[in-house]
């Protein structure tokens, strides 16, 4: 391939040793969907990539970066399949830089396993294309998780590129995770979006002046001895036009073209670089756009439910079937599971899961979520059926436990009987419905005939010591009499078990007494609603207004025990004609209080929150991160409204933060199901249930001093007429991270029971796939890796090294520590596995 005469090329280690006054990387940033829906952008993508390939082939460009995500190649080849060989040539010769991601994700709104699977898929595809060198490319995500250096290191990456969330002294620094992993990180000082030479609104002299100003800015923060790196490209832009390219070369004759990965390889050793630790959430130099935590909350809820369904229910269940059932060689649904993951990850780019695109994009997001749910539910039903056919008869229950800890307590079970006259073996029944016999779901020779019905009952039983990552078969007669020592009492003003005494007074104020300590917690639940002038990117309180507090209108008993007590509390906002029904639930033997609030939104431009009084000012919050926990500090008296309006090009800080699944404040723990934003003020912690807005980007939010995107209307962002079902929980036991991980698993659901269908059981009445002895060690994932064996991912969220022994219910040839790509690192002993403080370890039980 040809090369320009005046452009030095730095794509090899030898070339990198030659200093140059300025380095440049040419790129396009590709939001797969944003202010246009996916297919509209795909048509533009074809034109852009065609142009890139022509420029590389002609030698105008020596190298180009295709935005660090391999989905761009998939989307391009779907319309240009004949270009595959041409793409492969430039990738293999290092001229077209791809990966390491499959899609460039938002970090805070997706789970740790989602980030791992996304990066692993992108790296696998990149290597299949022939790409050999990578950096953790994150030029436009809205802040960065503290665990990203660990994620990169466990995938073989030792460098990263970021823009938002950090304001370092120099353009290259060391980024350190809580586990101690370091990656050398390039900060894009003035962002990735640099199109001054393509700015058709400016004269050539103005374009040149803008470019010189940027270069001077880059030089001011440059590490000594290495030329500044100039990004040249932007959102959905083709490569620099010929005339603009000539002007750039004329201004900088010794320009050195490179890629971010090659550029970062110049920085060795890195000990002299500044170290920045933890989350990157500083908005001093660029907008963080934290309003996306609460934009289109229904997307966040669907995503969290499906992440849990895949990671903590389906994959462990399939792994258990491979290790604990006869006929282990039964076909494993590898491709169907991969399709579910791939479809879910397609909703994880920052303009998708963040809810900050045009309405058409998010309608398509919901369709993808529905598709993932269909696959996950279908695979789960088929796996359950395998267990039911060999483990338990119709007189027995199978209780599954897909978490890493043994379980004693209340379990939801499904009981199928031929008709409504059959006796129930449920300790407490919740519902009874007539359903079609569902054998047609698993038998390809059947269809659902209308006269083939049965009765399905939902309810609860008490179980004891269900094995972790395992199952137990229970005789229904025996199980009916096993309720344990714990019961729940309920009336319209009270819920009580042996852990908590919950009271509701005449004004609807909720108070709880913790039996173990005698502590009382007052005003635990109120609902507030306030006007909001924000857009999809930022919440904007309205100066001069005060939040409206919902009026309590009544309480009634939904479930009166003995295992589950549920009260339905009703509230009303007179000004917005919004009514809320909140089911407050307490289980026997549990110190967790569950809430489920349902409502239909009838108002625009407002923010609805569930507010908990913690009893003292909140200065510190500990929240689940992707591979552990992270602590955040707050000024409890801070209010954005006191500092509005913001100065031009600035963004106000907030007292909000993102939630994975749980957080704790002042010793109290909270779990949310996809309610991804909390807010701190004085003594209170508020969980956002809804934020309604009508514009993708607005110029008058009052909290952000510039547009953050095109000013398109997004009427569906108001969520008018949409019903919300919001689940969250509270506990007085909020100080132990490992206990909060377990509580989050239980709240989302990792233990459930079904009636059997076998004529005669042909396997053991109980079994555990893998047992982890140390309760401080958290099982983050367990799945079957086809051709390798069982994968177990363990977290140590504590500040001390942890050791544990592992026991298996199957025979394995050897045990290996592996990285996130499942590549073997070293052999280990199951008798003693050591996990450093705040670290993660992935193990392979090889077949």
Order of alpha helices (4+ residues) and beta strands (2+ residues): beta-alpha-beta-alpha-beta-alpha-alpha-beta-alpha-beta-alpha-beta-beta-beta-alpha-beta-alpha-beta-alpha-beta-alpha-alpha-alpha-alpha-alpha-beta-beta-beta-beta-beta-alpha-beta-beta-beta-beta-beta-beta-beta-beta-beta-beta-beta-beta-beta-beta-beta-beta-beta-beta-beta-beta-alpha-beta-beta-beta-beta-beta-beta-beta-beta-beta-beta-beta
